[in-house]
Amino acid sequence: MIGDYKEIIKNRSFIFLWISQVLSQITIFIMVYVLLIELFHASGSSIATSLIWVAYSIPVILVGPIASAFADMSDRKRILIITNLLQCITIILFSLSYGRNFFLVYGFIIIYSFLNQFYVPSESASIPSIVKKANLPYANSLFFLTQQTALIFGFGVAGIIYQILGLTHTLYLCAGFIFLAFISVNFLPKMTVSNDETKNFEETFIKFFTRIYEGYLFIKNKKIVLTPILILLVFQMALAVIMVNIPFIASSIVNISVNYSGVLLILPAGVGAVIGSIGVPKMLKRLRKKSVIENFLFLMILSLFVLNFIVPELNFFLRITISILTIMLMGISFVGIIIPCQTTIQEHTPHNLRGRVFGNFWFLSTMATVLPVIFSGTITEIFGIRLLLFIIGGVILSVLVLSKKMGHSYIKDNF
């Protein structure tokens, strides 16, 4: 198994990009946790904490597509260097100025998210530039492995770090992580896509929006790219809704204290995602991506059914055991759908369009999740979490049925 990753690990450029991703992911999960705690202490309002997602989404909606165009017009190495450095400075300035005025938290999140709109598409679009096509599934699996491990580690240690160091010094630690990421991306090769030089601001402005439109037009007309993007959108929306409703799942489904939801719900999902990140690339060597996606769609539906209808009826020991195993299977299934989808997008997207495609995807996924995130808590309180999980399962079942009946005929004109 480890031998399959040897070529990736020997790739010096990939390692430097991976280090930056590791540090960036750990930083954002630690900051989200400590800022949620700080907002709760400052306001005592759950509405105030939920607005963190709204604040993060504003730059995605306003500048996400424009920022993604930079990844296809400029040196991606330079974008990664500048964004890491500015994020480091932003964290330091916020830690120096914050004085329990929670409105500053929203301003800080907006600025950090604004910079992230340039960093994320440049990072995703850089992978195919420094990794061979045959190794893309392994590179993507390592990135997902990092993300899930960072989620587990970040949420796991953030509370302890916050108690020991306090908010200010925790933020200093995060700034240190981002500074190390800044140093790491300095060792990447240049990744300039276009050598065209614009002569004036008007030409640059027009070129930005022309390239954004080209990205959307490519996604719309290239069904083999549009299809996995639509699947990813469904799962990003479902994931956001489930994460917002974790307390309800803990109390109403698993019947445990919300205080233990991180250990008994988030941790198993993260472990499952890690297992999936390791095993899915090996499956992709033997099976078609469409088959892998459909198999994991079925496992996801089965997991939701067990969690929703069987787990609540069990005694305490079986309820905890089955829920942990079920949520772990959901984590495996999620990654088993994400990796082949993202690999398909990368394989069938031209080099000079990858930044726009990934940037536009994150823009669309944010647009799709804002309203469910805001209203899902209210919907859950009125109709109950079990109905919400049933609806999510029904949507995923619809995706599976459409894939089985129409998937091949829908995309075959692209081969």
C-alpha positions in Angstrom: 0.0 0.0 0.0 2.7 2.5 1.0 4.6 1.5 -2.2 1.7 3.0 -4.3 2.5 6.4 -2.8 6.3 6.2 -3.2 6.4 8.2 -6.4 4.2 10.9 -4.9 6.3 11.1 -1.7 9.5 11.4 -3.8 8.0 14.4 -5.7 9.7 17.3 -4.0 7.3 19.9 -5.4 4.3 17.9 -4.2 5.7 17.6 -0.7 6.1 21.4 -0.4 2.6 22.0 -1.7 1.3 19.3 0.7 3.0 20.9 3.7 1.3 24.2 2.9 -2.0 22.4 2.7 -1.5 20.6 6.0 -0.6 23.8 7.9 -3.5 25.7 6.2 -6.1 23.1 7.1 -4.9 22.7 10.7 -5.0 26.5 11.1 -8.5 27.0 9.8 -10.0 24.2 11.9 -8.3 25.5 15.1 -9.4 29.0 14.4 -13.0 28.0 13.6 -13.2 26.2 17.0 -11.7 28.9 19.2 -13.7 31.7 17.5 -16.9 29.7 18.0 -16.1 29.5 21.7 -15.2 33.1 21.9 -18.3 34.2 20.1 -20.5 32.1 22.4 -18.8 33.6 25.4 -19.1 37.2 24.1 -22.7 37.0 22.8 -24.3 33.9 24.3 -26.2 33.6 21.0 -26.3 30.6 18.7 -27.3 33.0 15.9 -24.1 34.9 16.4 -22.0 31.7 16.0 -24.0 30.5 12.9 -23.2 33.8 11.2 -19.6 32.7 11.0 -20.6 30.6 7.9 -22.4 33.6 6.4 -19.3 35.8 7.0 -17.1 33.2 5.4 -19.5 32.9 2.4 -19.6 36.6 1.5 -16.2 36.7 -0.2 -16.9 33.4 -1.9 -20.0 34.8 -3.5 -18.7 38.3 -4.3 -15.1 37.5 -5.5 -14.8 33.7 -5.8 -15.1 33.4 -9.6 -12.9 36.5 -10.1 -10.3 35.2 -7.7 -10.3 31.8 -9.5 -9.4 33.6 -12.7 -6.1 34.6 -11.3 -5.1 31.0 -11.0 -5.3 30.7 -14.8 -3.7 34.1 -15.5 -0.9 34.4 -13.1 2.0 32.3 -11.6 0.2 30.0 -9.1 3.3 29.8 -7.0 3.2 33.6 -6.6 -0.5 33.5 -5.6 0.2 30.9 -3.0 3.1 32.9 -1.6 1.2 36.2 -1.4 -2.0 34.7 0.1 -0.1 32.7 2.8 1.8 35.8 3.8 -1.2 38.1 3.9 -3.2 35.5 5.9 -0.4 35.4 8.4 -0.4 39.2 8.8 -4.2 39.2 9.0 -4.2 36.7 11.9 -1.5 38.8 13.8 -3.3 42.1 13.3 -6.6 40.6 14.5 -5.0 39.0 17.6 -3.5 42.4 18.5 -6.7 44.4 18.0 -9.4 42.0 19.3 -10.9 43.0 22.6 -14.0 40.9 22.9 -15.8 42.9 20.3 -17.3 40.0 18.4 -18.1 42.2 15.3 -14.3 42.2 14.7 -14.5 38.4 14.4 -16.8 38.7 11.4 -14.5 41.2 9.8 -11.5 39.0 10.3 -13.3 36.0 8.9 -14.3 38.0 5.8 -10.8 39.1 5.1 -9.3 35.6 5.7 -12.0 34.1 3.5 -11.3 36.7 0.8 -7.6 35.6 0.7 -8.6 32.0 0.7 -10.6 32.5 -2.5 -7.2 33.0 -4.2 -5.4 30.3 -2.3 -7.8 27.4 -2.8 -8.2 27.3 -6.6 -4.5 27.9 -7.0 -3.7 25.0 -4.7 -6.1 22.6 -6.4 -5.0 23.6 -9.9 -1.4 23.2 -9.0 -1.6 19.4 -8.3 -1.9 18.3 -11.9 1.0 20.7 -12.8 3.4 18.9 -10.5 2.0 15.4 -10.4 1.8 12.9 -13.3 -1.7 12.0 -14.5 -1.4 8.4 -13.3 -0.6 9.6 -9.8 -3.5 12.1 -9.5 -5.8 9.7 -7.5 -3.0 9.2 -4.9 -2.2 12.9 -4.8 -5.9 13.7 -4.2 -6.3 10.9 -1.6 -3.4 12.4 0.3 -5.0 15.8 0.2 -8.3 14.4 1.5 -6.4 12.4 4.1 -4.8 15.6 5.3 -8.1 17.4 5.4 -9.8 14.8 7.5 -6.7 14.4 9.8 -6.6 18.1 10.2 -10.3 18.2 11.1 -9.7 15.5 13.8 -6.5 17.0 15.1 -7.7 20.7 14.9 -11.0 20.1 16.7 -9.4 17.7 19.1 -6.6 19.9 20.3 -8.1 23.4 19.8 -10.0 23.3 23.1 -7.0 22.3 25.0 -4.8 24.9 23.3 -7.4 27.5 24.0 -7.6 26.7 27.7 -3.8 26.7 28.1 -2.8 29.6 25.8 -5.9 31.7 25.6 -7.3 33.2 22.4 -4.4 35.6 21.6 -1.6 33.1 21.9 -3.6 30.4 20.1 -3.9 32.9 17.2 -0.2 33.5 17.3 0.3 29.8 17.0 -2.0 29.7 13.9 0.0 32.7 12.4 3.1 30.6 12.9 1.6 27.7 11.0 0.7 29.9 8.1 4.1 31.5 8.1 5.7 28.0 7.7 3.2 27.4 4.9 4.5 30.6 3.3 8.1 29.4 3.5 7.1 26.0 2.0 5.4 27.3 -1.1 8.5 29.4 -1.8 10.2 26.2 -2.9 7.6 25.3 -5.5 8.5 25.7 -9.2 6.9 28.5 -11.2 3.5 27.6 -12.5 2.7 30.3 -15.0 -0.1 29.4 -17.3 -0.4 32.4 -19.6 2.3 34.8 -20.7 -0.1 37.3 -22.1 0.5 40.8 -20.7 -2.4 43.2 -20.4 -1.7 46.8 -21.4 -4.2 48.6 -19.2 -6.8 48.1 -16.5 -9.8 47.9 -18.9 -8.2 45.1 -20.8 -7.4 43.2 -17.6 -10.9 43.8 -16.2 -12.5 42.5 -19.4 -10.2 39.5 -19.5 -11.1 38.5 -16.0 -14.8 38.3 -16.8 -14.2 36.7 -20.1 -12.2 33.9 -18.5 -14.7 33.4 -15.8 -17.4 33.0 -18.4 -15.1 30.6 -20.3 -14.9 28.5 -17.1 -18.7 28.3 -16.7 -19.2 27.7 -20.4 -16.7 24.8 -20.3 -18.4 23.2 -17.3 -21.8 23.6 -18.9 -20.8 22.1 -22.2 -18.4 19.4 -20.9 -20.8 16.8 -19.4 -18.1 14.6 -18.1 -17.0 17.6 -16.0 -20.4 18.9 -15.2 -21.7 15.5 -13.9 -19.1 15.0 -11.1 -19.4 18.7 -10.2 -23.2 18.3 -9.7 -22.6 15.2 -7.6 -20.0 17.1 -5.5 -22.5 20.0 -5.1 -25.1 17.6 -3.7 -22.6 16.2 -1.2 -21.2 19.5 -0.1 -24.7 20.7 0.7 -25.6 17.5 2.5 -22.3 17.7 4.5 -22.9 21.3 5.5 -26.5 20.5 6.7 -25.3 17.5 8.7 -22.5 19.4 10.3 -24.8 22.2 11.4 -27.2 19.6 12.9 -24.6 17.4 14.7 -26.1 18.4 18.1 -29.5 17.2 17.1 -28.1 13.9 15.7 -26.3 13.4 19.0 -29.3 14.1 21.2 -32.2 12.7 19.1 -30.6 9.8 17.2 -27.7 8.5 19.2 -29.2 9.8 22.5 -25.9 11.1 24.0 -24.8 14.4 25.5 -23.9 17.0 22.9 -20.6 17.3 24.8 -19.5 13.9 23.5 -20.6 14.5 19.9 -17.1 15.3 18.7 -15.6 12.1 20.0 -18.5 9.8 19.1 -19.6 11.4 15.8 -17.0 13.6 14.2 -14.0 11.4 15.1 -15.5 8.2 13.6 -16.4 10.1 10.4 -12.8 11.5 10.2 -11.4 8.0 10.8 -13.6 6.6 8.0 -12.5 9.4 5.7 -8.9 8.6 6.4 -9.5 4.9 5.6 -11.3 5.9 2.4 -8.5 8.2 1.4 -6.1 5.3 1.6 -8.2 2.6 0.0 -10.2 4.4 -2.8 -7.2 5.0 -5.1 -6.5 1.2 -5.1 -10.1 0.6 -6.1 -9.8 3.2 -8.9 -7.0 1.1 -10.4 -9.3 -1.9 -10.8 -12.8 -0.4 -11.3 -14.3 2.4 -13.4 -14.9 5.6 -11.6 -18.6 5.5 -12.3 -18.8 2.0 -10.6 -16.9 3.2 -7.6 -19.1 6.3 -7.2 -22.3 4.2 -7.5 -21.1 1.6 -5.0 -20.4 4.3 -2.4 -23.6 6.1 -3.1 -25.4 2.9 -2.1 -23.3 2.5 1.0 -24.1 6.1 2.0 -27.8 5.5 1.6 -27.6 2.3 3.6 -25.6 4.2 6.4 -28.3 6.9 6.6 -31.0 4.3 6.8 -29.3 2.5 9.6 -28.6 5.7 11.5 -32.1 7.1 11.1 -34.3 4.0 11.7 -32.2 1.3 13.5 -29.8 3.1 15.8 -32.5 4.9 17.9 -34.2 1.6 18.6 -31.2 -0.1 20.1 -30.0 -0.4 23.7 -27.2 1.9 24.9 -24.2 -0.3 24.1 -25.5 -1.4 20.7 -26.6 2.1 19.9 -23.2 3.6 20.5 -21.3 0.8 18.7 -23.5 0.7 15.6 -23.6 4.5 15.4 -19.8 4.7 15.5 -19.5 2.0 12.8 -22.2 3.5 10.7 -20.8 7.0 10.8 -17.3 5.6 10.0 -18.9 3.9 6.9 -20.4 7.3 6.0 -16.9 8.9 6.1 -15.5 6.1 3.9 -18.4 6.6 1.5 -18.0 10.3 1.3 -14.4 10.1 0.3 -15.2 7.2 -2.0 -17.5 9.6 -3.9 -15.3 12.8 -3.7 -12.0 11.3 -4.9 -13.2 9.8 -8.2 -15.3 12.9 -8.9 -12.4 15.3 -8.4 -10.0 13.1 -10.3 -12.4 13.0 -13.3 -12.7 16.8 -13.3 -8.9 17.1 -13.2 -8.3 14.6 -16.0 -10.8 16.1 -18.4 -10.1 19.8 -17.7 -7.4 21.6 -19.8 -4.4 22.9 -17.9 -5.4 26.6 -18.6 -9.0 26.1 -17.3 -8.4 24.2 -14.0 -8.2 27.2 -11.8 -11.5 28.6 -13.0 -13.2 25.2 -12.9 -12.2 24.6 -9.3 -12.8 28.2 -8.3 -16.3 28.2 -9.9 -17.1 24.9 -8.1 -16.3 26.3 -4.7 -18.4 29.4 -5.6 -21.3 27.2 -6.6 -21.0 24.9 -3.6 -21.0 27.9 -1.2 -24.1 29.4 -2.9 -25.8 26.0 -2.7 -25.1 25.6 1.1 -25.8 29.0 2.5 -29.6 28.7 2.7 -29.6 25.1 4.0 -27.0 26.0 6.6 -29.1 29.0 7.8 -32.5 27.3 7.8 -31.7 23.7 8.5 -31.6 24.2 12.3 -35.1 25.8 12.3 -36.4 23.0 10.0 -35.0 20.4 12.3 -36.6 22.0 15.3 -40.0 22.0 13.6 -40.0 18.7 11.8 -37.3 16.7 13.6 -33.8 15.5 12.6 -35.1 12.1 11.4 -37.2 13.7 8.6 -34.2 15.8 7.6 -31.9 12.7 7.4 -34.7 10.9 5.4 -34.8 13.8 2.9 -31.0 13.7 2.5 -31.1 10.0 1.9 -33.9 10.4 -0.7 -31.8 13.0 -2.6 -28.8 10.7 -2.6 -31.0 7.8 -3.8 -32.2 10.0 -6.6 -28.5 10.6 -7.6 -27.9 6.9 -7.6 -30.9 6.1 -9.7 -30.1 8.8 -12.3 -26.5 7.6 -12.5 -27.6 4.0 -13.0 -30.2 4.8 -15.7 -28.8 7.8 -17.5 -25.2 8.2 -16.4 -23.4 6.5 -19.3 -25.6 7.9 -22.1 -25.4 11.4 -20.6 -21.6 11.7 -20.8 -20.8 9.3 -23.7 -20.7 12.1 -26.2 -17.6 13.4 -24.5 -15.5 10.3 -25.3 
